Amino acid sequence: MQVNATIIAAQQAAREARDRFQTSHLTPAAPGVVQGAAFTAALEKEGFAPLTLKQTAPASASQAPPRTAPQAGPDAAPLSRPGSWLDIKV
């Protein structure tokens, strides 16, 4: 019986902790406030600025040189592939 009471108390504490987390972290922003605005203001305060973007490719496709598809090589051995040691079951 005491084990059951302990489990029930732990489940209730977990529910309360989850509710506190959701209310403190997942509440919607105040109306009229952009969520990213505070983050942007904090970055600017620290001296960060956006990078200037430069166009490196020609504006139209007619000026670009034709692209060729990359040549496919032979498949690697199954055990040398990334993720081959993972066993994921759903």
N, CA, C and O atoms as a printed pandas DataFrame, in Angstrom:
     atom_number atom_name residue_name chain_id  residue_number  x_coord  y_coord  z_coord
0              1         N          MET        A               1    0.805   -1.195    0.000
1              2        CA          MET        A               1    0.000    0.000    0.000
2              3         C          MET        A               1    0.848    1.259    0.000
3              4         O          MET        A               1    0.502    2.245   -0.652
4              5         N          GLN        A               2    1.957    1.231    0.728
5              6        CA          GLN        A               2    2.781    2.428    0.785
6              7         C          GLN        A               2    3.439    2.696   -0.564
7              8         O          GLN        A               2    3.646    3.851   -0.935
8              9         N          VAL        A               3    3.766    1.644   -1.291
9             10        CA          VAL        A               3    4.345    1.819   -2.624
10            11         C          VAL        A               3    3.341    2.509   -3.529
11            12         O          VAL        A               3    3.708    3.420   -4.271
12            13         N          ASN        A               4    2.092    2.099   -3.485
13            14        CA          ASN        A               4    1.058    2.731   -4.293
14            15         C          ASN        A               4    0.912    4.206   -3.943
15            16         O          ASN        A               4    0.783    5.043   -4.836
16            17         N          ALA        A               5    0.932    4.528   -2.672
17            18        CA          ALA        A               5    0.803    5.919   -2.244
18            19         C          ALA        A               5    2.001    6.738   -2.730
19            20         O          ALA        A               5    1.842    7.889   -3.138
20            21         N          THR        A               6    3.179    6.156   -2.687
21            22        CA          THR        A               6    4.383    6.847   -3.147
22            23         C          THR        A               6    4.314    7.100   -4.651
23            24         O          THR        A               6    4.663    8.183   -5.121
24            25         N          ILE        A               7    3.867    6.107   -5.392
25            26        CA          ILE        A               7    3.746    6.259   -6.848
26            27         C          ILE        A               7    2.704    7.319   -7.186
27            28         O          ILE        A               7    2.927    8.143   -8.073
28            29         N          ILE        A               8    1.588    7.307   -6.502
29            30        CA          ILE        A               8    0.542    8.306   -6.757
30            31         C          ILE        A               8    1.041    9.706   -6.435
31            32         O          ILE        A               8    0.763   10.648   -7.176
32            33         N          ALA        A               9    1.776    9.852   -5.335
33            34        CA          ALA        A               9    2.318   11.158   -4.962
34            35         C          ALA        A               9    3.347   11.631   -5.993
35            36         O          ALA        A               9    3.393   12.815   -6.325
36            37         N          ALA        A              10    4.167   10.715   -6.495
37            38        CA          ALA        A              10    5.168   11.075   -7.505
38            39         C          ALA        A              10    4.494   11.496   -8.811
39            40         O          ALA        A              10    4.931   12.447   -9.459
40            41         N          GLN        A              11    3.439   10.792   -9.193
41            42        CA          GLN        A              11    2.711   11.164  -10.406
42            43         C          GLN        A              11    2.069   12.532  -10.261
43            44         O          GLN        A              11    2.090   13.325  -11.203
44            45         N          GLN        A              12    1.499   12.822   -9.103
45            46        CA          GLN        A              12    0.884   14.124   -8.876
46            47         C          GLN        A              12    1.944   15.231   -8.913
47            48         O          GLN        A              12    1.714   16.296   -9.485
48            49         N          ALA        A              13    3.096   14.978   -8.305
49            50        CA          ALA        A              13    4.175   15.971   -8.327
50            51         C          ALA        A              13    4.658   16.207   -9.748
51            52         O          ALA        A              13    4.962   17.341  -10.120
52            53         N          ALA        A              14    4.731   15.146  -10.546
53            54        CA          ALA        A              14    5.158   15.290  -11.939
54            55         C          ALA        A              14    4.143   16.103  -12.732
55            56         O          ALA        A              14    4.529   16.935  -13.553
56            57         N          ARG        A              15    2.851   15.876  -12.501
57            58        CA          ARG        A              15    1.817   16.659  -13.192
58            59         C          ARG        A              15    1.917   18.138  -12.821
59            60         O          ARG        A              15    1.817   19.012  -13.681
60            61         N          GLU        A              16    2.114   18.403  -11.542
61            62        CA          GLU        A              16    2.223   19.797  -11.101
62            63         C          GLU        A              16    3.454   20.470  -11.685
63            64         O          GLU        A              16    3.394   21.631  -12.091
64            65         N          ALA        A              17    4.575   19.748  -11.731
65            66        CA          ALA        A              17    5.799   20.304  -12.312
66            67         C          ALA        A              17    5.615   20.569  -13.796
67            68         O          ALA        A              17    6.074   21.589  -14.310
68            69         N          ARG        A              18    4.938   19.646  -14.492
69            70        CA          ARG        A              18    4.688   19.844  -15.917
70            71         C          ARG        A              18    3.798   21.063  -16.146
71            72         O          ARG        A              18    4.047   21.850  -17.059
72            73         N          ASP        A              19    2.776   21.219  -15.331
73            74        CA          ASP        A              19    1.892   22.375  -15.470
74            75         C          ASP        A              19    2.628   23.684  -15.196
75            76         O          ASP        A              19    2.434   24.668  -15.910
76            77         N          ARG        A              20    3.479   23.699  -14.155
77            78        CA          ARG        A              20    4.265   24.910  -13.872
78            79         C          ARG        A              20    5.193   25.237  -15.031
79            80         O          ARG        A              20    5.332   26.401  -15.407
80            81         N          PHE        A              21    5.831   24.215  -15.601
81            82        CA          PHE        A              21    6.732   24.440  -16.727
82            83         C          PHE        A              21    5.973   24.998  -17.921
83            84         O          PHE        A              21    6.425   25.955  -18.551
84            85         N          GLN        A              22    4.826   24.411  -18.235
85            86        CA          GLN        A              22    4.058   24.868  -19.387
86            87         C          GLN        A              22    3.568   26.293  -19.210
87            88         O          GLN        A              22    3.581   27.069  -20.165
88            89         N          THR        A              23    3.140   26.654  -18.015
89            90        CA          THR        A              23    2.654   28.022  -17.822
90            91         C          THR        A              23    3.784   29.026  -17.862
91            92         O          THR        A              23    3.578   30.161  -18.292
92            93         N          SER        A              24    4.980   28.639  -17.423
93            94        CA          SER        A              24    6.077   29.603  -17.415
94            95         C          SER        A              24    6.823   29.671  -18.744
95            96         O          SER        A              24    7.391   30.714  -19.067
96            97         N          HIS        A              25    6.837   28.596  -19.518
97            98        CA          HIS        A              25    7.626   28.585  -20.751
98            99         C          HIS        A              25    6.793   28.608  -22.024
99           100         O          HIS        A              25    7.288   29.033  -23.068
100          101         N          LEU        A              26    5.564   28.171  -21.968
101          102        CA          LEU        A              26    4.784   28.036  -23.184
102          103         C          LEU        A              26    3.609   29.001  -23.246
103          104         O          LEU        A              26    2.711   28.818  -24.068
104          105         N          THR        A              27    3.594   30.017  -22.403
105          106        CA          THR        A              27    2.505   30.986  -22.455
106          107         C          THR        A              27    2.687   31.876  -23.666
107          108         O          THR        A              27    3.816   32.227  -24.009
108          109         N          PRO        A              28    1.593   32.250  -24.324
109          110        CA          PRO        A              28    1.725   33.119  -25.493
110          111         C          PRO        A              28    2.204   34.505  -25.080
111          112         O          PRO        A              28    1.990   34.942  -23.950
112          113         N          ALA        A              29    2.852   35.180  -26.011
113          114        CA          ALA        A              29    3.374   36.522  -25.746
114          115         C          ALA        A              29    2.215   37.504  -25.594
115          116         O          ALA        A              29    1.093   37.248  -26.029
116          117         N          ALA        A              30    2.521   38.617  -24.970
117          118        CA          ALA        A              30    1.508   39.658  -24.789
118          119         C          ALA        A              30    1.065   40.169  -26.148
119          120         O          ALA        A              30    1.864   40.187  -27.084
120          121         N          PRO        A              31   -0.204   40.590  -26.283
121          122        CA          PRO        A              31   -0.679   41.084  -27.572
122          123         C          PRO        A              31    0.106   42.320  -28.003
123          124         O          PRO        A              31    0.410   43.195  -27.192
124          125         N          GLY        A              32    0.421   42.373  -29.269
125          126        CA          GLY        A              32    1.142   43.523  -29.818
126          127         C          GLY        A              32    2.649   43.400  -29.695
127          128         O          GLY        A              32    3.369   44.272  -30.181
128          129         N          VAL        A              33    3.151   42.346  -29.060
129          130        CA          VAL        A              33    4.589   42.179  -28.890
130          131         C          VAL        A              33    5.050   41.064  -29.827
131          132         O          VAL        A              33    4.508   39.959  -29.807
132          133         N          VAL        A              34    6.033   41.360  -30.628
133          134        CA          VAL        A              34    6.599   40.358  -31.523
134          135         C          VAL        A              34    7.565   39.519  -30.696
135          136         O          VAL        A              34    8.406   40.066  -29.983
136          137         N          GLN        A              35    7.451   38.199  -30.785
137          138        CA          GLN        A              35    8.261   37.327  -29.938
138          139         C          GLN        A              35    9.750   37.478  -30.227
139          140         O          GLN        A              35   10.553   37.416  -29.296
140          141         N          GLY        A              36   10.139   37.670  -31.460
141          142        CA          GLY        A              36   11.550   37.794  -31.791
142          143         C          GLY        A              36   12.108   39.173  -31.524
143          144         O          GLY        A              36   13.322   39.365  -31.598
144          145         N          ALA        A              37   11.257   40.143  -31.215
145          146        CA          ALA        A              37   11.726   41.514  -31.025
146          147         C          ALA        A              37   12.632   41.624  -29.805
147          148         O          ALA        A              37   13.651   42.312  -29.862
148          149         N          ALA        A              38   12.288   40.967  -28.714
149          150        CA          ALA        A              38   13.121   41.025  -27.520
150          151         C          ALA        A              38   14.472   40.366  -27.778
151          152         O          ALA        A              38   15.504   40.853  -27.317
152          153         N          PHE        A              39   14.462   39.270  -28.506
153          154        CA          PHE        A              39   15.711   38.583  -28.827
154          155         C          PHE        A              39   16.590   39.456  -29.709
155          156         O          PHE        A              39   17.797   39.554  -29.486
156          157         N          THR        A              40   15.985   40.095  -30.718
157          158        CA          THR        A              40   16.741   40.976  -31.610
158          159         C          THR        A              40   17.303   42.160  -30.843
159          160         O          THR        A              40   18.452   42.551  -31.050
160          161         N          ALA        A              41   16.497   42.730  -29.961
161          162        CA          ALA        A              41   16.969   43.860  -29.164
162          163         C          ALA        A              41   18.141   43.446  -28.278
163          164         O          ALA        A              41   19.092   44.212  -28.117
164          165         N          ALA        A              42   18.085   42.249  -27.705
165          166        CA          ALA        A              42   19.176   41.776  -26.865
166          167         C          ALA        A              42   20.447   41.582  -27.677
167          168         O          ALA        A              42   21.541   41.898  -27.209
168          169         N          LEU        A              43   20.306   41.061  -28.899
169          170        CA          LEU        A              43   21.486   40.894  -29.754
170          171         C          LEU        A              43   22.096   42.229  -30.129
171          172         O          LEU        A              43   23.317   42.384  -30.100
172          173         N          GLU        A              44   21.256   43.201  -30.484
173          174        CA          GLU        A              44   21.773   44.518  -30.858
174          175         C          GLU        A              44   22.439   45.190  -29.664
175          176         O          GLU        A              44   23.424   45.911  -29.827
176          177         N          LYS        A              45   21.917   44.964  -28.485
177          178        CA          LYS        A              45   22.495   45.540  -27.273
178          179         C          LYS        A              45   23.904   44.993  -27.043
179          180         O          LYS        A              45   24.775   45.703  -26.542
180          181         N          GLU        A              46   24.122   43.732  -27.408
181          182        CA          GLU        A              46   25.418   43.100  -27.244
182          183         C          GLU        A              46   26.382   43.434  -28.388
183          184         O          GLU        A              46   27.544   43.030  -28.350
184          185         N          GLY        A              47   25.918   44.158  -29.393
185          186        CA          GLY        A              47   26.794   44.551  -30.485
186          187         C          GLY        A              47   26.727   43.655  -31.713
187          188         O          GLY        A              47   27.518   43.829  -32.639
188          189         N          PHE        A              48   25.811   42.710  -31.742
189          190        CA          PHE        A              48   25.667   41.867  -32.922
190          191         C          PHE        A              48   24.888   42.612  -33.991
191          192         O          PHE        A              48   23.976   43.383  -33.688
192          193         N          ALA        A              49   25.253   42.377  -35.238
193          194        CA          ALA        A              49   24.550   42.984  -36.357
194          195         C          ALA        A              49   24.403   41.931  -37.451
195          196         O          ALA        A              49   25.240   41.034  -37.554
196          197         N          PRO        A              50   23.355   42.022  -38.269
197          198        CA          PRO        A              50   23.205   41.034  -39.342
198          199         C          PRO        A              50   24.311   41.187  -40.376
199          200         O          PRO        A              50   24.812   42.284  -40.625
200          201         N          LEU        A              51   24.673   40.068  -40.965
201          202        CA          LEU        A              51   25.689   40.085  -42.007
202          203         C          LEU        A              51   25.102   40.640  -43.297
203          204         O          LEU        A              51   23.921   40.450  -43.586
204          205         N          THR        A              52   25.930   41.319  -44.060
205          206        CA          THR        A              52   25.476   41.776  -45.371
206          207         C          THR        A              52   25.541   40.600  -46.330
207          208         O          THR        A              52   26.508   39.838  -46.328
208          209         N          LEU        A              53   24.518   40.458  -47.143
209          210        CA          LEU        A              53   24.454   39.340  -48.071
210          211         C          LEU        A              53   24.856   39.809  -49.452
211          212         O          LEU        A              53   24.440   40.878  -49.901
212          213         N          LYS        A              54   25.663   39.011  -50.122
213          214        CA          LYS        A              54   26.092   39.328  -51.471
214          215         C          LYS        A              54   25.621   38.213  -52.392
215          216         O          LYS        A              54   25.626   37.039  -52.023
216          217         N          GLN        A              55   25.217   38.598  -53.592
217          218        CA          GLN        A              55   24.802   37.595  -54.558
218          219         C          GLN        A              55   26.047   37.065  -55.240
219          220         O          GLN        A              55   26.822   37.828  -55.816
220          221         N          THR        A              56   26.235   35.759  -55.174
221          222        CA          THR        A              56   27.422   35.167  -55.766
222          223         C          THR        A              56   27.114   34.430  -57.063
223          224         O          THR        A              56   28.031   34.135  -57.830
224          225         N          ALA        A              57   25.857   34.130  -57.322
225          226        CA          ALA        A              57   25.475   33.422  -58.539
226          227         C          ALA        A              57   24.858   34.418  -59.518
227          228         O          ALA        A              57   24.349   35.456  -59.097
228          229         N          PRO        A              58   24.895   34.124  -60.795
229          230        CA          PRO        A              58   24.250   35.003  -61.767
230          231         C          PRO        A              58   22.760   35.125  -61.493
231          232         O          PRO        A              58   22.142   34.211  -60.947
232          233         N          ALA        A              59   22.191   36.254  -61.875
233          234        CA          ALA        A              59   20.783   36.523  -61.603
234          235         C          ALA        A              59   19.855   35.622  -62.407
235          236         O          ALA        A              59   18.806   35.221  -61.903
236          237         N          SER        A              60   20.212   35.301  -63.631
237          238        CA          SER        A              60   19.318   34.472  -64.442
238          239         C          SER        A              60   19.961   33.122  -64.727
239          240         O          SER        A              60   21.184   32.986  -64.729
240          241         N          ALA        A              61   19.128   32.148  -64.962
241          242        CA          ALA        A              61   19.616   30.800  -65.228
242          243         C          ALA        A              61   20.273   30.706  -66.596
243          244         O          ALA        A              61   21.087   29.814  -66.832
244          245         N          SER        A              62   19.926   31.624  -67.509
245          246        CA          SER        A              62   20.506   31.552  -68.854
246          247         C          SER        A              62   21.987   31.904  -68.838
247          248         O          SER        A              62   22.729   31.471  -69.721
248          249         N          GLN        A              63   22.428   32.672  -67.863
249          250        CA          GLN        A              63   23.830   33.049  -67.787
250          251         C          GLN        A              63   24.662   32.001  -67.041
251          252         O          GLN        A              63   25.888   31.987  -67.158
252          253         N          ALA        A              64   24.021   31.150  -66.299
253          254        CA          ALA        A              64   24.735   30.158  -65.508
254          255         C          ALA        A              64   25.219   29.032  -66.409
255          256         O          ALA        A              64   24.538   28.675  -67.370
256          257         N          PRO        A              65   26.380   28.473  -66.111
257          258        CA          PRO        A              65   26.851   27.327  -66.902
258          259         C          PRO        A              65   25.975   26.120  -66.617
259          260         O          PRO        A              65   25.422   26.005  -65.523
260          261         N          PRO        A              66   25.840   25.220  -67.578
261          262        CA          PRO        A              66   24.995   24.041  -67.358
262          263         C          PRO        A              66   25.578   23.177  -66.244
263          264         O          PRO        A              66   26.793   23.020  -66.124
264          265         N          ARG        A              67   24.694   22.634  -65.448
265          266        CA          ARG        A              67   25.121   21.777  -64.348
266          267         C          ARG        A              67   25.060   20.326  -64.783
267          268         O          ARG        A              67   24.196   19.925  -65.563
268          269         N          THR        A              68   25.986   19.558  -64.268
269          270        CA          THR        A              68   25.968   18.127  -64.533
270          271         C          THR        A              68   25.689   17.415  -63.219
271          272         O          THR        A              68   26.081   17.878  -62.148
272          273         N          ALA        A              69   25.016   16.304  -63.318
273          274        CA          ALA        A              69   24.689   15.534  -62.122
274          275         C          ALA        A              69   25.963   14.886  -61.582
275          276         O          ALA        A              69   26.789   14.422  -62.368
276          277         N          PRO        A              70   26.141   14.843  -60.271
277          278        CA          PRO        A              70   27.328   14.182  -59.725
278          279         C          PRO        A              70   27.274   12.688  -60.001
279          280         O          PRO        A              70   26.208   12.073  -60.010
280          281         N          GLN        A              71   28.426   12.139  -60.221
281          282        CA          GLN        A              71   28.522   10.720  -60.510
282          283         C          GLN        A              71   28.344    9.917  -59.230
283          284         O          GLN        A              71   28.999   10.187  -58.223
284          285         N          ALA        A              72   27.463    8.939  -59.272
285          286        CA          ALA        A              72   27.221    8.103  -58.108
286          287         C          ALA        A              72   28.289    7.022  -58.039
287          288         O          ALA        A              72   28.586    6.355  -59.031
288          289         N          GLY        A              73   28.859    6.862  -56.853
289          290        CA          GLY        A              73   29.867    5.832  -56.654
290          291         C          GLY        A              73   29.220    4.560  -56.147
291          292         O          GLY        A              73   28.010    4.525  -55.922
292          293         N          PRO        A              74   30.000    3.532  -55.966
293          294        CA          PRO        A              74   29.430    2.288  -55.434
294          295         C          PRO        A              74   28.992    2.504  -53.986
295          296         O          PRO        A              74   29.559    3.329  -53.270
296          297         N          ASP        A              75   27.981    1.754  -53.571
297          298        CA          ASP        A              75   27.496    1.851  -52.198
298          299         C          ASP        A              75   28.580    1.392  -51.234
299          300         O          ASP        A              75   29.338    0.461  -51.509
300          301         N          ALA        A              76   28.628    2.071  -50.102
301          302        CA          ALA        A              76   29.576    1.673  -49.064
302          303         C          ALA        A              76   29.078    0.390  -48.406
303          304         O          ALA        A              76   27.912    0.017  -48.526
304          305         N          ALA        A              77   29.992   -0.266  -47.712
305          306        CA          ALA        A              77   29.607   -1.483  -46.996
306          307         C          ALA        A              77   28.534   -1.116  -45.976
307          308         O          ALA        A              77   28.603   -0.035  -45.391
308          309         N          PRO        A              78   27.550   -1.973  -45.745
309          310        CA          PRO        A              78   26.438   -1.629  -44.852
310          311         C          PRO        A              78   26.878   -1.214  -43.445
311          312         O          PRO        A              78   26.247   -0.339  -42.852
312          313         N          LEU        A              79   27.924   -1.804  -42.901
313          314        CA          LEU        A              79   28.327   -1.478  -41.537
314          315         C          LEU        A              79   29.123   -0.173  -41.464
315          316         O          LEU        A              79   29.332    0.350  -40.369
316          317         N          SER        A              80   29.570    0.363  -42.601
317          318        CA          SER        A              80   30.323    1.611  -42.554
318          319         C          SER        A              80   29.433    2.823  -42.782
319          320         O          SER        A              80   29.911    3.956  -42.717
320          321         N          ARG        A              81   28.147    2.609  -43.049
321          322        CA          ARG        A              81   27.220    3.714  -43.242
322          323         C          ARG        A              81   26.849    4.331  -41.902
323          324         O          ARG        A              81   26.732    3.616  -40.908
324          325         N          PRO        A              82   26.660    5.658  -41.858
325          326        CA          PRO        A              82   26.220    6.278  -40.606
326          327         C          PRO        A              82   24.862    5.740  -40.187
327          328         O          PRO        A              82   23.959    5.603  -41.013
328          329         N          GLY        A              83   24.721    5.442  -38.931
329          330        CA          GLY        A              83   23.465    4.950  -38.424
330          331         C          GLY        A              83   23.245    3.465  -38.598
331          332         O          GLY        A              83   22.181    2.955  -38.246
332          333         N          SER        A              84   24.227    2.755  -39.135
333          334        CA          SER        A              84   24.017    1.339  -39.391
334          335         C          SER        A              84   23.997    0.520  -38.101
335          336         O          SER        A              84   23.502   -0.607  -38.095
336          337         N          TRP        A              85   24.520    1.063  -37.028
337          338        CA          TRP        A              85   24.519    0.342  -35.761
338          339         C          TRP        A              85   23.275    0.646  -34.943
339          340         O          TRP        A              85   23.085    0.059  -33.877
340          341         N          LEU        A              86   22.430    1.541  -35.411
341          342        CA          LEU        A              86   21.224    1.899  -34.667
342          343         C          LEU        A              86   20.118    0.873  -34.934
343          344         O          LEU        A              86   19.919    0.418  -36.060
344          345         N          ASP        A              87   19.419    0.535  -33.874
345          346        CA          ASP        A              87   18.292   -0.373  -33.992
346          347         C          ASP        A              87   17.088    0.362  -33.418
347          348         O          ASP        A              87   16.884    0.380  -32.204
348          349         N          ILE        A              88   16.293    0.968  -34.293
349          350        CA          ILE        A              88   15.164    1.782  -33.860
350          351         C          ILE        A              88   13.884    1.007  -34.106
351          352         O          ILE        A              88   13.592    0.594  -35.228
352          353         N          LYS        A              89   13.128    0.818  -33.036
353          354        CA          LYS        A              89   11.842    0.110  -33.146
354          355         C          LYS        A              89   10.772    1.025  -32.622
355          356         O          LYS        A              89   10.943    1.684  -31.596
356          357         N          VAL        A              90    9.667    1.061  -33.332
357          358        CA          VAL        A              90    8.542    1.909  -32.919
358          359         C          VAL        A              90    7.395    1.039  -32.473
359          360         O          VAL        A              90    6.346    1.552  -32.084
